[in-house]
Amino acid sequence: MTLDLAVILILGGAAFLYAALIRGRGRGWALLVGSVVAVFWLQPSLPIRFSAYILQSTTVLLTIASWWLTRSPEASNRQATWPEDRLAMLLILGLVIAMALNRYLGMDIRLTAYRPPAPLIVAAALAVLAMLALILARGLRSLNQRHLLSAAILIIVLIFTVLKSEPLAATAAAVWRSATGQDVALASINDLAWLGFSYVAFRLIHTLRDRQTGQLPHLSLREYTTYVLFAPAYIAGPIDRAERFVVDLRQVPAMVGLDSARFFAGGQRIIIGMFKKFIIADTLAQGLSLTPLNAQQATSAAGLWVLLYGYAFRLYFDFGGYTDIAIGLGMLFGVTLPENFRRPYLSTTITEFWQRWHITLSNWARFYVFSPLSRALLRRKPRPSTTLIIFASQLATMVVIGLWHGITWNFFMWGIWQGVALFVHKQWSDRTRKWYRSLGDKPRQKQAWTLFSWFLTFQYVVLGWVWFMMPSLNSAVTTFGRLFGIGW
């Protein structure tokens, strides 16, 4: 399921009832319940029996496990929230079981698009998992917490790698199909369309890593789960930071319920997002943007360029529209999610573009890929040159961002394309800083240079989307050639 009109209306209606009827601390608990229920509700049906329910139950259980590992090491903090944490634990697990009751409802009134397993089986499975978790927790007490956090991060990365790699996902799906007695020959990556896991994984890694470095504030289980699973941001982001999110969450009990200013601002943002997504992006998707099929059917380089520009704007308005909708819905619930796009196609450098395009993903990659890698290289003996450190760190960061979209050679090449550009711009700006400052006294030359650098940046970014859209390296290279009149 995506943020279609029906989902937006339901979430908007829920926000109105939440603001009108619930008061004080009850709002925090309502957000927890709503977020957990939405995880199951938003997940579409999948071909493997019970897989949709199992995957989202795993999301919830991974969230609980990550919270357990990221609890504050100070005993006083743990004890202060423990009564609430026990209640939250029982409530969350109760909701997981309650969602299985959809098994007995008709399709027209069921909250889920799929038929869950029997509630008694779910309850028994959770009881077994709880006992195993208690035994495991006792056995792990003597281990170094830093190593445990690293192991948890590695597990999440491994799951993510399987989901994003078509061969690995198909293999896992085949094993699962075999266990359920279904046709193994039909196994594909689509069997494991685990809604929201990409964003959940980034939030979990962020909190696990920040606990390692001592930067994560103490969060109760209710706060942590709401942060990870917050419904407006669950499908398409943005990737908020826990310490920022929890500030808004802790202010929710005191907010004015039906505040006209908040509802006007949130509603306005939702309408803008819907216009971007459903009017502009969906119109461009009707044959006016690049796809593998119409790339083959294009009859001229000019026509192919038009399709490529159409895809560039379709991508922006689609993703930017989703972000606006998520931010608007968040406002209605009392949470101001971070901005994710700031007119990125007006950027005059590739560095500026990545400060304005999918901002929360760029920031995440800078915090958890670029900075740790560059620091590690700086500590190496013999230490590599500064230029090599910058090149390796920027390249690795952009490759990670590329592979986050899917583990394919095309996304790898898109990461290389972006990383090389960032490195070249860094070297250029370091060597021309004095010259650029001198343009301050030459307004016309500065204006001309700004226009040229915008044009160059825009064309480079747009060309990069060829790697992003085309299904194989051969088709991407062919499309590049045809854009420049080669291969017609």
N, C-alpha and C positions, 0 to 999 in steps of 0.2 A: 504494500500500500504506500502511496505517496501523499504529499500534502495537497490532495485534490480539494475541490470546492466543498464536498461533503465533510471531509475531515476538518477543514478550516472552520466551517460553520459549527460543527459539534464542539471543537475546542473553544471557539469563541463563546458559544452558549454555556459551556462548562465554566469558563472564566467569569461570566456574568453571574451565574448562580453562586459560584465560590465567593465572589466579592460581595454579593447581596446577602447571603445567608450565613456565612461562616465568620466567626469573630476570633480575635486573639490567637492563642497558640494552636487552636484548631486548624488554622490555615496551613501551618507547617505540616501537620499530619495529613491534611487533605491533599497537599501537593505530593506527599510521599505516596499515598494511596493512588492518586491519579496517575502518577508517573509509572508505578509498577503495573497497573492495569493497562495503560497505554502501550507498554512494551509488547504485551500479548495481542492487544487489539490491532495495532498497526502492522504486525507481521502478516504478510500474505501467506496463502496456502502453498505448500511444497509437495512434490510428488512422493517423497518417502514418508511412509506412515508415521505419524506423530512427530516428525522431524521439526516442524514449525514450532510446536509447543516446547519440545525438548531444547531447541536452540535458544529460545527466549528465556526458558527456565535457567539455562546455563549462564546467560547474561546476568540474571539476578544473583545466582550463586557465586559467580566470579566477582561480582560487585561486593557481596558480603565478605568473601575471602580476602579481597584486596583491602577492604576497610579494616578487617582484623589485623592484617599485616601492617597497616599504616597508622594504627592507633598510637597516640602519644606515648612515648616511653615513660612519662611522668605518671606515677601511680595516682597522684591526686586528681589529675585530669580524667583518668580512666574511671575512677570511683565516682566522680561528680556526675558523669552521664550514664553510668552503668544501669540504673533503674530504667531510664528512658531507652537505653540500648536493648535491654531485654524485651521491653514492650515492642520496640520496633522490629526486633528479630521475629517475634511471634506473629506480629501483624504481617510482615513481608512473606513469611512462609505460609501463613494462612491464606494470603491472597494468591500465592502460587497454586495452592490446592483448590481454592475457590474458582480460579479460572478454568480448572479442569471440569467444573460442573457444567460448562458450556457443552460438554459431550451430550447432555440430556436435553438440550434445547434445539428447537427447529432452526433451520438455516436463516429464516427471516428475522429471528429475534436473538440469534447467537451473537455474542460479542466478538467472537473470533471467526476468521474466514476458514478455519480448519476444525476438524473434530479432535479434541484432546483425548489422551488416555483416561482410563477410569480414575476418579479421585482417590479411591482406596489404594490403588497401585502407586499413584503419585505420593500419597502420604507415607506409604511404606518405604518407597525409595528415598524420600527426604529423611525419614527416621534412620535408615541405614547410613546415609551420607553424613548425618549429624553425628552418629556414633563414631564413624571413621574419622571425621574431622576432629572430634575430641581426642581420640587416640593419637592422631597425627600431631595435634597441637601440643600434647604432652611430650611426645618424642622429639619435637623440634625446639623445645624450650632451651636446650643446652647449645643449640647452634647459633652461630653469629647472625644477628638480624640483618645485617647488610647483605650477607650471602643469600638469605631467604628472600629478600626483596629482589635481588638480582635474578634468582631462580624464577620468581613470579613474573618478572618482566620478560624473561626468556620464554616462558610458557605462552604468554600472550602473543609475543612475536611469532612463535611457531604456529599457533592457531591462525594468526593473521596471514602467515605465509601460505599455509594450506588453502585458505579461503580465496586468496588472490592469485594462486597459481593454478591454471586450468588442469594440467596433468595431475597435480597433487589432489586437487578438489575432486576430480573425476574418480581417482583411485579411492579416496575416502568415501565418496558416494557409493561406489561399487561395493565396498566392504559393508557399508550400512545397508544397502539394498539386499545383499546376500543374507545378512542377519535377520532381515524382516521378510525374507522369502519373495522379494520382488525382482523383476527382470534386471539383471546386472548389466545387460547390453545397453540399457537406456541411461546408464549413469552419466552425469555431466556436472559441470560446475554450477548449473542452475539449480541442482538439487540442494545446494548448500547456500542459497541466497539468504544469508543471515542478516536481516534488516538491522541497521544501526550499529553493527559491531565495529566498523571502521572508526566511528567517532567514540564509541565506548572504549575501544582499545587505547586511543590516544589519551583519554581522560584517566584511565587506570594507570597507564605508564607514567603520566605526569605526576600523579599522587604518589606512586611507589618510588619514583626517582626523587621527588622532593622530600619524602620521608628519609631517604638515604642521606641526603645533604642537610637534613634538619630544618628545611624551610617550610614544611607543611604544618599549618596550624592544626590544633586538635579539632576533629569533627566527630559529632555523634553519628551513629549509624543512620539515623533519620536524615541528617544533613548530607552525609556522604552519598547515600543512595539517591536522594533527590537530585544532587548535583550530577551524578553519572547518568541518570535515566530521565532527566527533565524533558517532558514530552515535546515542547515546542522545538527543542534543539536536537532531539533524538535522531531524526532522519537525515538532516542535511546541515547540522551544525548551527551556529559557529562553535568552535572548540574553546569554551570558557575555561578560566583557571579557577581552581577550587577556592582559593583565598578571596578572589573577587566575588564569586558567586555567593559564597556564604554570608558576605556582608549584606547583600540584598535579602537573602533568605531570612536572616535574623531580624530584619526590619519589617518583614511581612506582617507579623502580628499587630503592629502599630499603624499600618497604613490605612488610609481612608478607603472604605469599601468601594462604593460606587462613585469614585472620584471622576468627575466629568473631564478634567484635564488629562488624566491618565488614559481614560478610555478613548478620548478624542485622538491623542497622540498615537496610541496603539492601533486604533482603527484606521487612522490615516496611513500608518506604515503598512498595515495589512493590505489596504486597497492599492497602494503603490506597488507592493510586491505582486499582487494578483495581476495588475496591469502588465508588469514586466513579464511575468511567467505565462499567463494565459492568453494575453493579447499579442505581445511582441514575440516572445520566444516560440510559442506554439505556432504562430503564423509563419515565422521563418522556418520552422520544422517542416512545413508543408511544401517541400521541394525547393526552398529558397536558401538552403544551406548545404554545405558539403557532406556527403555520405559516400561510403564505398561504391554504392550503385551509381549515383549520379556523377561521381568522378569518372567512371568508365563511360558514361553516356554523354559527357560534355563534348562539344564539337569544336571548341576554340579555347585558346589560353585565356582570352578576356572573360569568357563565360565561366571558366574554372576559377579565375580570381574572384568573380562576383560570388560564386558559391562559397569560396573560402572566407571572404569577408562576412557573408551571411552566417556561416558557422561560428565565426569569432563573436559576433554580436548575439547569436542565439545562445551560445555557451554563457556569455556574461549575463544576459537578461534572465536566462533560466536559473542559474545558480544565484545571481544577485536577487532575483525575485523570491526564491525560496528563503534566502537569508532575511530579507525584509519581512516576510510573513512570520518567520520564527521570532524575530526581534519584536514585532508587533504583538504577537500572542504572548510572548514573555512579559511585555509591559502590562498586559491585561491581568496577568497573575501576580504582578508586583516585582518581577525580576527583569532588570535591564541587561540584556545580553550584549556582548561586545560587537562593535562594527566589524564587518568582514570585507567590504569593498568600498573604496573611495575613488570613484571615477578612474579606474586603472588605465583605461585606454587613452587618457590624457597625459600619461607619464612621459617624461622627456629622457629618462634613462631606464635601463633594465633593472637597476637597483631600486629606483623609485617605483617601478611597476610592481616589484615583489614586496614593497611596503604598502601597496594599495590593492593588491589582488589576493584574495583568500588570506587576509591578514592574520587570522588566528592560526591557520596552518603554518604560515611562514614563521610566525613567532615561535610556535611549538618546535619546528625544525631547528630554528636558531638556538633555542634553549637546550634541546636534548640531542642534537646531532652536531651542529657546527661548533658550539662552544666546548663541549666535552672533547670532541675530536681534535680541535685546534690546541686545547690545553695539553692533551696527551702527546701530541706531536712536539709541542714546545718543551716537554719534559724528557723527550728522548735524547739519548746520548750515543753517538754525536747528533746534535740537534740539526734537523733539516733547515734549509734556508727559509726565511720568512715568506718569500714568494711561493715556494713549494708548499708550505703549510697552508697558505691562503688558497692556493689552487686545489689541493687535495680536499680541504674542508668544504669549500664551496661546491666542488663537484660531487662529493659524497652527499651533501645536504640536498642538492637538487635531485640526485638519483633516488634518494629515499622518498622525496615528495612524488617523484614520477612513479616509483614502484608501489606507493600507497594506493594509487589508482588501479593498479593491476600489475602482476609480475609477468610482463611481456617484454620482448626486445624493443617494441615501439615506445613503451613508456620509459624504458631505460634510455633510449636515444633522446627522448624528449628531455629527460633529466640532464643528460650530457649537453644538449643544445642550450639549456638554460644556465647550467653551471659554467660552461665556457664563456658565455656572454657576460655573466657576472664577474668572472675573473678578468676578462679583457677590459670591461668598464672600470674595474678597480685599478688596473694598471694605467689606463688612459687618464683617469681622474687624478691619480697621484702625480703624474708627469705633466699635467696641463693646468694644475690648480692656479699657478701664478698668471698664466695667460687668461684663464677664465675670469679671474678677478679683474683683470685689466679691461674686460668688456663692460664693466660697470660704468665707465666713462664714455662708452660707445653704444648708446641705446639701440640704434638701428642694427648694428652688427650683432648685438646680443639678441635682439628679437629674431634676426635671421637665423642665428645659430640655434636658438630655442626651437624655432619651427623645424629646422632640419633635424635636430636630435629627436624631436617628437616623431617626425615622419619615419626616421630610421628605426626607432624603438618600436613603433607600432607595426611596421612591416616585419620586423624580426619576430615579434611575439605572434603575429598572425601566421607567419610561415611555420612557426613551431607547432601550431595546432595541427599541421599535417601529420606529424608523428603521433599526435594525441588521438586523432580520429581514425586514421587508416588501420586496417586489421593486421597488416604484415609489413615487414621492412621493404619487400619488393614493391608492394602497392604504394608505399610512402615515397620511395625513390622515384617510381614512375610518375607519381603525381607532381613531385618537385620538378622533374624534367619537363612535363607538359605545361606547368605554370610558366616556364621560361621558353616555351616554343619547341621543346625537344621531345621527339617520340610521337608526334601526331601522324 
